[in-house]
């Protein structure tokens, strides 16, 4: 008995990754909106703004990594 992934398991994993990617993109977009609005406020807490920007950058990195994993290896 082998542990080869079935088509259903592969499809389920792909669907989960796509849902995660969608979720990350939505959060990234929402953070971008919040940051833009906060930058218009002169009384904004700069530390809070830096934390939001750092979170947005982390999301961007996660999105890029996940997209890279979803692209099939052309050399395979």
C-alpha positions as a Markdown table, in Angstrom:
| # | Residue | x | y | z |
|---|---|---|---|---|
| 1 | Unk | 0.0 | 0.0 | 0.0 |
| 2 | Unk | 1.5 | 3.3 | -1.1 |
| 3 | Unk | 0.8 | 6.8 | 0.1 |
| 4 | Unk | 0.5 | 8.4 | -3.3 |
| 5 | Unk | -1.8 | 11.4 | -3.3 |
| 6 | Unk | -5.1 | 10.9 | -5.0 |
| 7 | Unk | -6.5 | 13.4 | -7.5 |
| 8 | Unk | -9.1 | 14.3 | -4.9 |
| 9 | Unk | -6.4 | 15.1 | -2.3 |
| 10 | Unk | -4.4 | 17.1 | -4.7 |
| 11 | Unk | -7.5 | 19.1 | -5.8 |
| 12 | Unk | -8.5 | 19.7 | -2.2 |
| 13 | Unk | -5.0 | 21.0 | -1.4 |
| 14 | Unk | -5.0 | 23.2 | -4.4 |
| 15 | Unk | -8.4 | 24.6 | -3.5 |
| 16 | Unk | -7.2 | 25.3 | 0.1 |
| 17 | Unk | -4.1 | 27.1 | -1.3 |
| 18 | Unk | -6.2 | 29.2 | -3.7 |
| 19 | Unk | -8.6 | 30.1 | -0.8 |
| 20 | Unk | -5.6 | 31.1 | 1.4 |
| 21 | Unk | -4.2 | 33.2 | -1.5 |
| 22 | Unk | -7.5 | 34.9 | -1.9 |
| 23 | Unk | -7.8 | 35.6 | 1.8 |
| 24 | Unk | -4.2 | 37.1 | 1.9 |
| 25 | Unk | -4.9 | 39.3 | -1.1 |
| 26 | Unk | -8.1 | 40.7 | 0.5 |
| 27 | Unk | -6.3 | 41.4 | 3.7 |
| 28 | Unk | -3.5 | 43.1 | 1.8 |
| 29 | Unk | -5.9 | 45.3 | -0.1 |
| 30 | Unk | -7.8 | 46.2 | 3.1 |
| 31 | Unk | -4.6 | 47.1 | 4.8 |
| 32 | Unk | -3.6 | 49.2 | 1.9 |
| 33 | Unk | -6.9 | 51.1 | 2.2 |
| 34 | Unk | -6.4 | 51.6 | 6.0 |
| 35 | Unk | -2.8 | 52.8 | 5.5 |
| 36 | Unk | -3.9 | 55.3 | 2.9 |
| 37 | Unk | -6.6 | 56.7 | 5.1 |
| 38 | Unk | -4.3 | 56.9 | 8.1 |
| 39 | Unk | -1.6 | 58.7 | 6.1 |
| 40 | Unk | -4.1 | 61.5 | 5.5 |
| 41 | Unk | -4.5 | 62.0 | 9.3 |
| 42 | Unk | -1.8 | 64.2 | 10.7 |
| 43 | Unk | -2.4 | 63.0 | 14.3 |
| 44 | Unk | -1.8 | 59.3 | 13.3 |
| 45 | Unk | 0.3 | 57.2 | 15.6 |
| 46 | Unk | 3.5 | 56.6 | 13.5 |
| 47 | Unk | 4.3 | 53.4 | 15.3 |
| 48 | Unk | 0.9 | 52.0 | 14.5 |
| 49 | Unk | 1.4 | 53.0 | 10.8 |
| 50 | Unk | 4.8 | 51.3 | 10.7 |
| 51 | Unk | 3.3 | 48.1 | 12.1 |
| 52 | Unk | 0.6 | 48.1 | 9.5 |
| 53 | Unk | 3.1 | 48.7 | 6.7 |
| 54 | Unk | 5.2 | 45.9 | 8.1 |
| 55 | Unk | 2.2 | 43.6 | 8.2 |
| 56 | Unk | 1.3 | 44.6 | 4.6 |
| 57 | Unk | 4.8 | 43.7 | 3.5 |
| 58 | Unk | 4.7 | 40.3 | 5.2 |
| 59 | Unk | 1.4 | 39.6 | 3.4 |
| 60 | Unk | 3.0 | 40.6 | 0.1 |
| 61 | Unk | 5.8 | 38.1 | 0.7 |
| 62 | Unk | 3.3 | 35.4 | 1.7 |
| 63 | Unk | 1.3 | 36.1 | -1.5 |
| 64 | Unk | 4.4 | 35.9 | -3.7 |
| 65 | Unk | 5.6 | 32.7 | -2.0 |
| 66 | Unk | 2.2 | 31.0 | -2.4 |
| 67 | Unk | 1.8 | 32.2 | -6.0 |
| 68 | Unk | 5.3 | 30.8 | -6.7 |
| 69 | Unk | 4.2 | 27.4 | -5.2 |
| 70 | Unk | 1.1 | 27.3 | -7.4 |
| 71 | Unk | 3.0 | 27.9 | -10.6 |
| 72 | Unk | 4.1 | 24.5 | -12.1 |
| 73 | Unk | 7.8 | 24.0 | -12.5 |
| 74 | Unk | 8.6 | 24.4 | -16.2 |
| 75 | Unk | 11.7 | 22.2 | -15.9 |
| 76 | Unk | 9.8 | 19.2 | -14.6 |
